[in-house]
Amino acid sequence: MLSVRRMTKGLSFLVDGLRTLRKYPKLRKWAVIPFIIDGLLVFKGILVGIAFLPGWVASGIGWILPASTGWLFSLLYYPVLWLTWLAFLVVWIYLIYVVASVISAPFNSVLAERTLLELGLVEERPFNMLQWVIVSIKMMITALFKAVVFLILGVLILALSFIPILNIVSSYMALLVMSFDSFDYSYEVLELNLRQRMKAFCALFAEATGMSGALAVTLFLPGLTVLISPVAVVGGAYVLKNAPLVLERKP
C-alpha cells in the first residue's frame, strides 16, 4: 500500500520547488529562460484561439443554422464556442508541454544540475562548453523521444476519454508520465541509465502519485501546468534528496 506520508511529500513538490528557488537565488536565472519559452508558447496559443476559433465555430454552426436565424444562431453559437475553447485549451496546452519539453531541455538540464548541486547530491564540476553542448544535444534527443511517447499517450488519452472509469485511469497515467519527466532531468545529471531510472521511479512511486495530484490541480488554470515546469524540475530534485532512496550511480 502506498505510504500516505510519502504521497504527501510528493503532493507538496511544487511548493518545495518554489521554496528551493527562493532559498537559492542562484537557481532563479536558470529557471527564467524555460519560463519565458513556456510563457511565449502559452501566449501564442491564446492568440491563435482568439483569432481563429470564433470564425471556425461560426462556420461550423452555419452548416446547421445560418446566421440569419438571429437568436437561434446565438443560442447555439456561444455554448459551442465555450466547449470548443475548453477542448482547444486542453489539446493546445498538451502540445505546448510536449514542444516546450524539447526546446527547454538543455536549460532544464542545467537547472536540475544546479539544484542537485545546491542540495548536495552532486559535486561542483568545472564548466566545460563542449561537455555542455554534448549533454544539451543528448537531452534534446531524449526530449524528442519523450515527445513521441507523449503524443502517443495523448492519442490514447483522447480515445479513452470517452470511456467512463478508463478516462480517469488514462489521465492518471499521463500525470505519472509528467511526474517522471520532472525527475528525468535529475536522473540525467546523476548519469542513471534507463533501467536505473525506471528502478528509481518505481521506488518513488508513492511520491510520484502525490506529484501527479499536484500537477492535476494545475490543470484547473489553463497554461499553469506548462508555466510551472521549471518549478517541477526543481521540485523533482528536492523529492530525490528527501526520498527514502539511495540512488544507484551508473558504473
Steps between C-alpha positions, in 0.01 A plus 500: 500500500624847414629697797277801570797685647708446187208596275466822699867578433432459130183708518698795634781473243402819314493697825836349594632596156394861553656503847825362359508770233442759769767352727765481226482820289770368262249249366253764385697612195497143369121483547432827315577378145271191513230716661525760221490230230197336659327834554547605135357169379195531728445863392529403133242227552253746652550739206441218252180404680371858507579549132355181355258320735202742472514481120538122498206452737282744307579321172426162655167608646418672171467155344212432740352843567577805285592821681180656365301296754608759760442390860487130407848530355626680812331244726711227344812704420612606850472160676682333209768772504553447873532121461731546202723731704525238775594228252744731324672595827539138609651395166712814463640489854588134453677576171679797658622277783642260242665775292628688804657182640712478185595869470566548870682169553858643510398777740301266726802269505720781630230600749483143630879480529527826691214396728663165579824685565334736747324208668829311534416206273780573251838666527610818326655435162694748287293638213592348166332653195552192283362273769201730547427492125525119495269467800258754348481306174452178693220656705326631188514153341356355820235774502406417140457134598284603795301731271411202280392305810293798615329529162415130493373527855295805400325301226435221751360745755274656238367156405448391862347835603167380358497187718388544865756398766767433237518874433605551863762226473641645177521850652682357802745328265565829319565678830739222604694551177522872579624412849767276348596789272552720808745241635665421170723808479649411838538139390701621201729709720549202731593293192240231556430268208144409398484192723621698800255783426205263491621330818534836675158614378335178622664551839355853501155396377324629811664841461424497126133436573494804727679703232233394251237642734685832519528515121129418467415811706693719254270381220219714642684811378578452128869548429616474861622142453739622232608818677598320820716240322828660627358484852411133440860427399628657823227329701591165347862546609379593850293180521807294402697652785232435761367165377593177679712383211873467437548575131715247323759669284584381153823294521 
